[in-house]
Amino acid sequence: MNPMDLLRSNLSRVRIPEPTNRIFKQECCVSFDTPRSEGGLFVDLNTFLAYGKDYVSWNFEKTGNPVYLHIKQTRKLVPEDRPTKKPTLLAIGVEGGFDSNEAEYDETHNIVILPDYVTLPYPSVELPEKVRLAVDAILMAEGAERKEQVAAWTADKKQVSAYAMNLQQIDNGVIIPPSGWQCSKCEKRDNLWLNLTDGMILCGRRNWDGTGGNNHAVEHYKETGYPLAVKLGTVTADLEAADVFSYPEDDSVVDPLLAQHLAFFGIDFSSLQKTEMTTAERELDQNTNFDWNRIQESGQEVEPLFGPGYTGLVNLGNSCYLAATMQVMFSTRSFCTRYHMNQPLKAAFEAAPADPTVDLNMQLTKLGHGLLSGKYSVPAQEKDDAANATTITDTKQEGIPPRMFKAVIASSHPEFSTMRQQDALEFFLHFVDQVERAHAGKPEVDPTKSFKFGIEERISCPSGKVTYNRRLDYILSLGIPLDAATNKEELAAFCKLKAERSSEGKDVSSDEIVRPRVPLESCLATFSAAEEIPDFYSSALKAKTTATKTAGLTSFPDYLVLHMRKFVMEAGWVPKKLDVYIDVPDIIDISHMRSKGLQPGEELLPEGGPEEGEANMPVANEDIVSQLVSMGFNHLHCQKAAVNTSNTGVEEAMNWLLSHMDDPDIDVPLSQQTQGATVDQSKVDTLISFGFPEEVARKALKASGGDIEKATDWIFNNPDASVSSDMDATTSGTVQSPVDAGLSDGGGKYRLFGIVSHIGTSTQCGHYVAHIFKDGRWVIFNDNKVGASVNPPKEMGVLIFLREAQQLSVAR
């Protein structure tokens, strides 16, 4: 059969894509091959999924789809006098944005029919119309990969304010001078906002890190209701770049009449020079101009590394938190085994659903093979403009872009789908939660269990009797006791020097700064230290009292992750990052932190609980409460915030707290607020019909205010809900429970093998870098840059990864 007849015989397997179809044409679904790879890319003309040369036959075997569009890009020579294109938009990854004069490529297309790879040229008038229409639609369409990237970058595109067109301005004689502005309520001369209704100049909001303004502009809105303000210093002849904020809409907006509104107060915008960054520019600046000196080892002769296990990850736009975390995860035996050594790509593909791009197992296997195979860890090609030739550089690699993995892991967490910077700790917890859920039916191969450990809390009340509670966790979150600093004399001298310089109107230089140095052992001691629990119900005393709580570990995992709580809450509820170093030894022994359980002579609290009203108390999520407490909030207030936001998350609880700090009943115990609360039996029955135990259903409804949907979410977010962990527990029924059965349990001696460090004033900005000990040396993973570390910043870790010293563990 000639090629054209063969194609016509397979026309039933060709589809013309519709506008709603996702079309992949930039990256293989099961590898990181692209049209620029040696074999190009094959687009299935039935599913519109793309495959590399080595993988397209797998798709044919699985689906039977024989007709493909082959796309191949070849680097072309560029004239020496090619002009440099200037950036037209302050954005990355969007049309018209930054252009780095990258090499250009010639693109060729062919129709390929499997299994014999029969090839027909495209374009060709001899091709069937259906094929021509299908290919034209694919080539003209924006690829799904590109669509998701652009959507994320433009997600915050400004809208025209509903208040702009009919804004009422007060003729009060105010004329704004072209310079010399300051807040009318304080002396701040930066971050100033002009209210477009009455012409008041006021300072902006206070930032998380304590910088910014004093909230006078937003307070003025609350007093007057005047809706729009423009940031002075961003107003130039290019009015579209001005930063206009709408308080009632709580967002940056477009004011089409801004020129008219400014002229009302005598402002000739054409004469103004830009003196301040817009919000977008400031965000970009914070994420591209870091203090490289320490965590990135700038100035050091870092030797580039290539090969298996030394593959960089391309920054997709503020995705360094993901890159740093995943590099460490795929440096552990459990993840390497699960998604590389014991999981062939083909097996993952065959087990994947029809669309492998949405399958977590497939995308983790793809990522694992991409990072560990060495296939993509090769020196990058660079264009030599002078010689008009392509050369191989041994200084860097291109890395692989984890786009499909990011899309899958972010599908259940909207924040991670944006291009904004995120908290590496929050991402780590979300990641292990998703992997654990994916292994719900096969825990024996779940790689996250090598990170999981048990924590036991011993509570002693004044009666002398005790109770024990157990829970499972993936991280050990540690406070930082600054009073344990080992360099107090140097700190005192530095404070004196700083005061002297300040009195002279000078600043200390960066090399003169002295930071507190706190031993990791002191941080670990804070975890085990005794803590008072107010309002603890003692079944022995039959009353509320103050109890004492201590904690220890019931098992020592193969990998222990320590979270250093470097963000604390200052006076005025302003979060601040502690400028502190943690001295982390290479070997650490925490065997003394093992919980001893019920001891001879100890008497358990008797069974029995508080009165019915108290028994119906909503239950606060302890993870949310502990994170808020670590920021400096009152424990009771944190519990109320979690309960009143139905345990939906830390951010929601934080917002509730900041909005209710002055409530007259903020200090009223939860038990008094919920007396008489009952649970609707019909709602309990509904949850029971879903397959949940009655006890868990009641607890979930209490925690979610009776909302069935929120109660269902609460159950899925609290998989250990059936195991009592309430702080008012009266017996140690969980002491003998198998809550930590099956967990690995070593001797408590660990070796440091990974750190994720952060530079920046907030977890929402700045930059993350990973340093990992592998093959007998420390390696820096800074996005797509991978090299031998000269001086790893062990003291700057936010997440510290420890490996069980012997890498031998016993299943319990």
Residue pairs with C-beta under 8 A, 6 or more apart in sequence:
1 9
3 113
3 118
3 119
3 120
4 120
4 126
4 127
6 113
6 118
7 67
7 111
7 113
7 120
7 127
7 128
7 131
8 128
10 66
10 67
10 113
11 128
11 130
11 131
13 45
13 46
13 64
13 65
13 66
13 67
14 45
14 46
14 67
14 130
14 131
14 134
15 45
15 46
15 48
15 134
16 130
16 133
16 134
16 137
17 23
17 48
17 134
17 137
17 138
17 141
21 48
22 48
22 144
22 147
22 357
23 43
23 48
23 138
23 141
23 142
23 143
23 144
24 43
24 48
24 49
24 50
24 143
24 144
24 145
24 357
25 35
25 41
25 43
25 50
25 69
25 71
25 138
25 139
25 143
26 34
26 35
26 41
26 50
26 143
26 145
26 146
27 33
27 34
27 41
27 50
27 145
27 401
27 403
27 404
28 34
28 41
28 50
28 51
28 52
28 55
29 49
29 50
29 51
29 55
29 356
29 357
29 362
29 366
29 404
30 51
30 52
30 55
30 58
30 345
30 348
30 349
30 356
30 362
30 366
31 52
31 54
31 55
31 345
31 366
31 369
31 370
31 375
32 366
32 370
32 375
32 376
32 400
32 401
33 39
33 41
33 51
33 52
33 53
33 54
33 55
34 41
34 73
35 41
35 71
35 72
35 73
35 105
35 107
36 73
36 74
36 75
36 105
37 52
37 53
38 53
39 52
39 53
39 54
40 53
40 70
40 71
40 72
40 73
41 50
41 51
41 52
41 70
41 71
41 72
42 50
42 51
42 52
42 53
42 56
42 68
42 69
42 70
42 71
42 112
43 49
43 50
43 68
43 69
43 70
43 71
43 138
44 50
44 51
44 59
44 63
44 65
44 67
44 68
45 65
45 67
45 68
45 69
45 131
45 134
45 135
45 138
46 63
46 65
46 67
47 63
47 65
47 354
47 355
48 138
49 59
49 355
49 356
49 357
51 58
51 59
51 68
55 345
55 349
56 68
56 114
57 114
57 115
58 346
58 349
58 350
59 65
59 349
60 66
60 114
60 115
62 349
62 350
63 354
66 113
66 114
66 115
67 111
67 112
67 113
67 131
68 111
68 112
68 113
68 114
69 109
69 110
69 111
69 112
69 122
69 134
69 135
69 138
70 109
70 110
70 111
70 112
70 119
71 107
71 108
71 109
72 107
72 108
72 109
72 110
73 105
73 106
73 107
74 105
74 106
74 107
74 108
75 103
75 104
75 105
75 106
75 381
75 383
75 390
76 103
76 104
76 105
76 106
77 388
78 103
78 104
78 383
78 385
78 388
80 385
80 386
80 388
82 101
84 101
85 99
85 101
87 97
87 98
87 99
88 96
88 97
89 96
89 97
90 241
90 278
90 280
90 281
90 284
91 97
91 98
91 153
91 154
91 280
92 98
92 153
92 284
92 317
93 149
93 150
93 153
93 317
93 419
94 150
94 153
94 154
95 150
103 383
103 390
109 122
109 123
109 135
109 139
110 119
110 120
110 121
110 122
111 119
111 120
111 121
111 122
111 127
111 131
111 135
112 118
112 119
112 120
113 119
113 120
120 127
122 135
123 132
123 135
142 150
144 357
145 403
145 404
148 403
148 407
149 316
149 317
149 403
152 317
152 417
152 418
152 419
153 317
153 419
155 418
155 419
156 252
158 251
158 252
158 253
158 254
159 251
159 253
159 254
160 253
160 254
160 255
160 256
161 227
161 228
161 244
161 246
161 249
161 253
161 254
161 255
162 246
162 249
163 227
163 228
163 246
163 248
163 249
164 228
164 253
164 254
164 255
164 256
164 257
164 258
165 256
165 257
167 196
167 197
167 227
167 228
167 255
167 257
167 261
168 197
169 196
169 197
169 198
169 261
169 264
170 197
170 198
170 199
172 198
172 199
174 198
174 199
174 265
175 265
175 266
176 194
176 199
176 201
176 265
176 266
176 267
178 267
178 268
178 271
178 272
181 189
181 192
181 201
181 232
182 188
182 189
182 192
182 201
183 189
183 192
183 201
183 202
183 203
183 213
183 214
183 216
184 200
184 201
184 202
184 216
185 202
185 203
185 214
185 216
186 203
186 214
186 216
188 203
188 213
188 214
190 233
190 276
191 203
191 204
191 212
191 213
191 231
191 276
192 201
192 202
192 203
192 204
192 213
192 231
192 232
192 233
193 201
193 202
193 203
193 204
193 217
193 229
193 230
193 231
193 232
193 245
194 200
194 201
194 229
194 230
194 231
194 232
194 265
195 201
195 202
195 217
195 220
195 221
195 224
195 226
195 228
195 229
196 226
196 228
196 229
196 230
196 255
196 261
196 262
197 224
197 226
197 227
197 228
198 224
198 226
199 265
200 220
201 232
202 213
202 216
202 217
202 219
202 220
202 229
203 212
203 213
203 214
203 215
203 216
203 217
204 212
204 213
204 215
204 217
204 218
204 231
205 212
205 213
205 215
205 217
205 218
206 212
206 213
206 214
206 215
206 572
206 574
207 761
207 762
208 574
208 575
208 761
208 762
208 764
209 574
209 575
209 576
209 577
209 761
209 762
210 570
210 574
210 576
211 761
217 229
218 247
220 226
221 227
221 229
221 247
227 246
227 247
227 248
227 249
228 244
228 245
228 246
228 247
228 253
228 255
228 261
229 244
229 245
229 247
230 242
230 243
230 244
230 245
230 255
230 258
230 261
230 262
231 242
231 243
231 244
231 245
231 276
231 278
231 279
232 276
233 274
233 275
233 276
234 241
234 242
234 243
234 274
234 276
234 277
234 278
235 242
235 262
235 267
235 269
235 272
235 274
236 242
236 269
236 272
236 273
236 274
237 269
237 270
237 272
239 258
239 259
239 269
240 254
241 274
241 278
242 258
242 278
243 252
243 278
243 279
244 252
244 253
244 254
244 255
244 258
245 251
245 252
245 253
246 252
246 253
252 279
255 261
258 269
259 269
262 269
277 285
283 420
283 765
286 760
286 765
286 766
287 318
287 421
287 765
287 766
287 767
290 296
290 759
290 760
290 766
290 767
291 759
292 298
292 759
293 299
293 510
294 757
294 759
294 793
294 796
295 757
295 758
295 759
295 767
295 769
295 793
295 796
296 767
296 769
296 780
296 782
297 780
297 789
297 790
297 791
297 792
297 793
300 790
300 791
301 790
302 780
302 787
302 788
302 789
302 790
303 787
303 788
304 379
304 394
304 395
304 396
304 397
304 785
304 786
304 787
305 779
305 786
305 787
305 788
306 374
306 377
306 378
306 379
306 397
306 786
307 374
307 377
308 372
308 373
308 374
308 377
309 331
309 371
309 372
309 374
309 774
309 775
310 374
310 377
310 779
310 786
311 370
311 371
311 372
311 374
311 376
311 377
311 397
311 399
311 400
311 786
312 323
312 377
312 397
312 398
312 399
312 400
312 781
312 782
312 783
312 784
312 785
312 786
313 319
313 322
313 323
313 326
313 327
313 371
313 399
313 400
313 401
313 402
313 781
313 783
313 784
314 398
314 399
314 400
314 401
314 402
314 783
314 784
315 323
315 783
315 784
316 322
316 401
316 402
316 403
316 406
316 419
317 419
318 419
318 420
318 421
318 422
319 402
319 406
319 419
320 421
320 767
320 768
320 769
320 782
320 783
321 421
321 422
321 423
321 424
321 427
321 768
322 402
322 406
322 416
322 422
322 427
323 402
323 768
323 770
323 781
323 783
324 424
324 756
324 768
324 769
324 770
324 781
325 424
325 427
325 428
325 431
325 756
325 768
325 770
325 799
326 367
326 371
326 402
326 405
326 431
327 371
327 770
327 772
327 781
328 754
328 756
328 770
328 772
328 799
328 801
329 335
329 431
330 336
330 339
330 340
330 367
330 368
330 371
330 372
331 753
331 754
331 772
331 774
332 447
332 450
332 558
332 559
332 803
333 450
333 558
333 807
334 447
334 448
334 449
334 450
334 451
334 558
334 559
335 368
335 447
336 368
336 372
337 447
338 368
338 445
338 447
339 364
339 365
339 367
339 368
339 369
339 447
340 365
340 368
340 369
340 372
340 373
342 445
343 361
343 365
343 368
345 365
345 366
345 369
348 361
348 362
348 365
348 366
349 356
349 362
351 361
351 362
352 359
352 361
352 362
353 359
356 362
356 363
357 363
357 404
357 407
357 408
358 407
358 408
358 411
359 408
360 408
360 409
360 434
360 435
360 438
361 438
363 404
363 405
363 408
363 409
364 405
364 435
366 404
366 405
367 400
367 402
367 405
369 375
370 376
370 400
371 400
376 397
376 398
376 399
376 400
377 397
377 786
378 397
379 392
379 393
379 394
379 395
379 396
379 397
380 392
380 393
380 396
380 397
380 398
381 390
381 391
381 392
381 393
382 390
382 391
382 392
382 393
383 389
383 390
383 391
384 390
384 391
396 784
396 785
397 784
397 786
398 784
399 783
399 784
406 416
406 417
407 417
409 416
409 430
409 431
409 434
410 416
410 417
411 417
412 430
412 434
413 430
415 422
416 422
416 427
416 430
420 764
421 760
421 763
421 764
421 765
421 766
422 763
422 764
423 763
423 764
424 756
424 758
424 763
424 768
424 798
424 799
425 475
425 563
425 763
425 798
425 799
426 763
428 474
428 475
428 561
428 799
429 474
429 475
432 448
432 451
432 474
435 446
435 447
435 448
436 446
436 448
436 449
439 445
439 446
439 448
443 449
443 742
448 474
449 742
449 743
449 744
450 557
450 558
450 559
450 744
450 809
451 474
451 557
451 558
451 559
451 560
451 561
452 472
452 473
452 474
452 557
452 743
453 472
453 473
453 474
453 476
453 553
453 554
453 555
453 556
453 557
453 560
453 740
453 743
454 470
454 471
454 472
454 473
454 553
454 554
454 555
454 739
454 740
454 743
455 470
455 471
455 472
455 473
455 551
455 552
455 553
455 554
455 595
456 468
456 469
456 470
456 551
456 552
456 553
456 554
456 595
456 597
456 735
457 468
457 469
457 470
457 471
457 549
457 550
457 551
458 466
458 467
458 468
458 549
458 550
458 551
458 552
458 595
459 466
459 467
459 468
459 469
459 533
459 536
459 547
459 548
459 549
459 727
459 729
460 466
460 547
460 548
460 549
461 536
461 538
461 540
461 541
461 545
461 547
461 548
461 605
462 538
462 541
462 545
462 546
462 547
463 538
463 540
463 541
463 605
464 603
465 538
465 540
465 602
465 603
465 604
465 605
465 606
466 598
466 602
466 603
466 604
466 605
466 732
467 604
467 605
467 729
467 730
467 731
467 732
468 597
468 598
468 732
468 734
468 735
469 724
469 725
469 726
469 727
469 729
469 734
470 554
470 723
470 725
470 734
470 735
470 737
470 739
470 740
471 622
471 720
471 723
471 725
471 739
472 720
472 739
472 740
472 743
474 561
475 561
475 562
475 563
476 527
476 553
476 560
476 561
476 562
476 563
477 562
477 563
477 565
477 626
477 627
477 630
478 523
478 524
478 526
478 527
478 562
478 563
478 564
478 565
479 523
479 526
479 527
479 565
479 630
480 518
480 523
480 526
480 564
480 565
480 566
480 578
480 580
480 582
481 518
481 522
481 523
481 525
481 526
482 516
482 518
482 578
482 580
484 518
484 519
484 522
485 491
485 516
485 517
485 518
485 580
486 517
486 518
486 519
486 583
487 514
487 516
487 517
490 514
491 514
491 516
493 514
494 508
494 512
494 513
494 514
497 508
497 512
498 508
501 507
501 508
515 579
515 580
515 581
516 579
516 580
516 581
517 580
517 581
517 582
517 583
517 795
518 580
518 581
518 582
518 583
519 582
519 583
520 562
520 582
520 583
520 584
520 585
520 588
520 800
521 588
523 562
523 564
523 582
524 590
524 593
527 551
527 593
528 550
528 551
528 552
528 593
529 550
530 548
530 549
530 550
531 548
531 549
531 550
532 546
532 547
532 548
532 549
533 546
533 547
533 548
533 549
533 727
534 546
534 635
534 636
535 544
535 546
535 636
535 669
535 671
536 544
536 545
536 546
536 547
536 727
536 728
537 543
537 544
537 545
537 609
537 610
537 614
537 728
538 544
538 545
538 547
538 605
539 605
539 606
539 607
539 608
539 609
539 730
540 605
540 606
542 608
544 669
544 671
551 595
552 593
552 594
552 595
552 596
553 590
553 593
553 594
553 595
553 748
554 594
554 595
554 597
554 740
555 740
555 743
555 744
555 745
555 812
556 590
556 591
556 594
556 744
556 745
556 746
556 747
556 748
556 804
557 743
557 744
557 745
557 746
557 804
557 809
558 744
558 746
558 803
558 804
558 807
558 809
559 801
559 802
559 803
559 804
560 590
560 750
560 801
560 802
560 804
561 799
561 800
561 801
561 802
562 799
562 800
562 801
562 802
563 798
563 799
563 800
564 582
564 797
564 798
564 799
564 800
565 630
566 577
566 578
566 580
566 798
567 575
567 576
567 577
567 578
567 631
567 762
567 763
568 575
568 576
568 578
568 630
568 631
568 632
569 575
569 576
569 631
569 632
569 633
570 576
570 632
573 658
573 661
575 631
575 762
577 760
577 761
577 762
581 795
581 796
582 795
582 796
582 797
582 800
583 794
583 795
584 752
584 755
584 794
584 795
584 797
584 800
585 752
586 751
586 752
587 749
587 750
587 751
587 752
587 805
588 749
588 750
588 752
588 802
589 748
589 749
589 750
590 748
590 749
590 750
591 747
591 748
591 749
592 748
593 748
594 748
597 735
598 604
598 732
598 735
604 731
604 732
605 730
605 731
606 730
606 731
607 730
607 731
608 730
609 615
609 728
609 730
610 671
610 728
613 671
613 674
613 675
613 676
613 677
614 671
614 674
614 675
614 728
616 674
616 676
616 677
616 678
616 679
616 702
617 670
617 671
617 674
617 677
617 702
618 643
618 670
618 674
618 677
618 702
618 703
618 704
618 705
619 643
619 647
619 699
619 702
619 703
619 726
620 638
620 639
620 640
620 642
620 643
620 647
620 670
620 703
621 642
621 647
621 703
621 714
621 717
621 718
622 725
624 638
624 641
624 642
624 647
624 649
624 650
624 653
625 635
625 638
625 639
625 642
627 650
628 638
628 641
628 642
628 650
628 653
628 654
628 657
629 635
629 638
631 654
633 641
633 657
636 667
636 669
636 670
637 657
637 661
637 666
638 653
638 657
639 670
640 660
640 666
640 670
641 653
641 654
641 656
641 657
641 660
642 653
643 670
643 703
644 656
644 660
645 652
645 653
645 655
645 656
646 703
646 704
646 705
646 707
646 710
646 714
647 703
647 704
647 714
647 717
647 718
648 710
648 713
660 666
665 673
677 702
679 698
679 701
679 702
679 706
680 701
680 706
683 697
683 701
683 706
683 708
683 711
684 694
684 697
684 698
684 701
686 708
687 696
687 697
687 700
687 701
687 708
687 711
687 712
687 715
688 694
688 697
690 712
692 700
692 715
693 722
695 722
696 715
696 721
696 722
697 711
697 715
699 721
700 711
700 712
700 714
700 715
700 718
700 721
701 707
701 708
701 711
703 711
703 714
704 710
704 711
704 713
704 714
714 721
715 721
720 739
723 734
723 737
723 739
724 733
724 734
725 734
740 812
741 812
742 811
742 812
743 812
744 804
744 809
744 810
744 811
744 812
745 809
745 810
745 811
745 812
746 804
746 805
746 806
746 808
746 809
746 810
747 804
747 805
747 806
749 804
749 805
749 806
750 802
750 803
750 804
750 805
751 802
751 803
751 804
751 805
752 773
752 794
752 800
752 801
752 802
752 803
753 772
753 773
753 774
753 801
753 802
753 803
754 770
754 771
754 772
754 773
754 800
754 801
755 770
755 771
755 792
755 793
755 794
755 796
755 797
755 799
755 800
755 801
756 768
756 769
756 770
756 797
756 798
756 799
756 801
757 768
757 769
757 770
757 771
757 793
757 796
757 797
757 798
758 766
758 767
758 768
758 796
758 798
759 766
759 767
759 769
759 796
760 766
760 767
768 798
769 780
769 781
769 782
770 780
770 781
770 782
771 778
771 779
771 780
771 781
771 789
771 792
771 793
771 794
772 778
772 779
772 781
773 779
777 788
777 789
778 788
778 789
778 792
779 786
779 787
779 788
779 789
780 786
780 787
780 788
780 789
780 792
